[in-house]
Amino acid sequence: MAGKHLAGGKFTASHSTTLDATYYFCKWLERQEFVDKISLGVITAFVGSRKSALVALKVQEVPAGVKLTITEKTGAQVVFVYFSISLGSFMEQVKVFTHANKWQWRD
């Protein structure tokens, strides 16, 4: 479940521990030129586990960026991302990532 840490560079200092899926996704985000800042949120552990083993991503627009909720079998984590391209362009890039990694896209 959790245990990998991200800090420095584009990451804010409020939280640094990530779920496995969040770590993988945030490392991809960090390499993107259009991403200005990544703020890791609290991890919510599930009692037991979800039935689906697929990783799911939900995207919600917030002022100046997006709120991403990344859900895997054992828990969920919120990540706020701030970027310098249009929301539509950002969404296209993220959809390519989710499709390539066989993640579910949630509206």
C-alpha positions in Angstrom: 0.0 0.0 0.0 1.7 3.2 1.2 5.4 3.7 1.8 7.0 5.5 -1.1 7.9 9.1 -0.6 8.0 12.1 -3.0 9.5 15.5 -2.1 11.4 18.4 -3.6 11.1 20.0 -7.0 7.5 20.3 -8.1 6.2 18.6 -4.9 4.8 20.6 -1.9 5.9 19.6 1.6 2.6 18.9 3.3 2.6 15.2 2.7 5.2 12.9 1.1 3.9 9.4 1.5 2.1 7.9 -1.4 0.1 4.8 -2.5 1.9 2.8 -5.2 -0.3 4.0 -8.0 0.0 7.6 -6.8 3.8 7.3 -6.8 3.9 6.0 -10.3 1.4 8.6 -11.6 3.2 11.5 -9.8 6.6 10.5 -11.1 5.1 10.8 -14.6 3.5 14.2 -13.8 6.8 15.4 -12.4 8.5 14.8 -15.8 5.9 16.8 -17.7 7.0 20.4 -18.6 3.4 21.7 -18.3 3.1 20.7 -14.6 4.0 23.5 -12.2 3.2 22.1 -8.8 2.0 18.8 -7.3 0.4 18.7 -3.8 0.0 15.3 -2.3 -3.1 14.7 -0.1 -4.0 12.4 2.7 -4.3 8.6 2.1 -7.6 7.0 3.0 -7.1 3.3 3.7 -10.0 1.0 3.0 -11.2 -1.5 5.6 -10.8 -4.8 3.8 -10.3 -4.1 0.1 -12.2 -3.0 -3.0 -13.5 -5.7 -5.2 -11.8 -4.3 -8.3 -8.1 -4.6 -8.6 -8.0 -1.9 -11.3 -6.6 1.5 -10.5 -9.2 4.3 -11.0 -8.6 8.0 -11.5 -11.2 10.7 -10.9 -10.5 14.3 -12.1 -12.3 17.4 -10.7 -11.6 21.0 -11.7 -10.6 23.3 -8.9 -9.4 27.0 -9.1 -6.0 27.0 -10.9 -5.8 23.3 -11.4 -7.3 19.9 -10.8 -8.1 17.6 -7.9 -7.2 14.0 -8.7 -8.4 11.1 -6.7 -6.4 7.9 -7.3 -8.0 4.7 -6.0 -6.4 1.3 -5.8 -7.4 -1.9 -4.1 -6.2 -0.9 -0.6 -6.9 2.8 -0.5 -7.3 6.2 -2.1 -5.3 9.4 -2.3 -6.1 12.9 -3.4 -3.5 14.9 -5.4 -3.8 18.5 -6.5 -2.0 19.4 -9.7 -1.4 22.9 -11.0 -0.3 23.3 -14.7 0.4 25.9 -17.4 -1.7 24.5 -20.2 -5.4 24.5 -20.8 -7.6 22.1 -18.9 -8.6 20.3 -22.1 -5.0 19.7 -23.0 -4.1 18.5 -19.5 -7.1 16.1 -19.6 -6.0 14.7 -23.0 -2.5 14.0 -21.6 -3.9 12.3 -18.5 -6.3 10.2 -20.6 -3.4 8.9 -22.7 -1.5 7.9 -19.5 -4.6 6.2 -18.0 -5.3 4.3 -21.2 -1.7 3.2 -21.6 -1.7 1.9 -18.0 -5.2 0.3 -18.1 -6.5 2.5 -15.4 -10.3 3.2 -15.1 -11.4 6.8 -15.8 -14.1 8.1 -13.5 -16.3 11.1 -14.1 
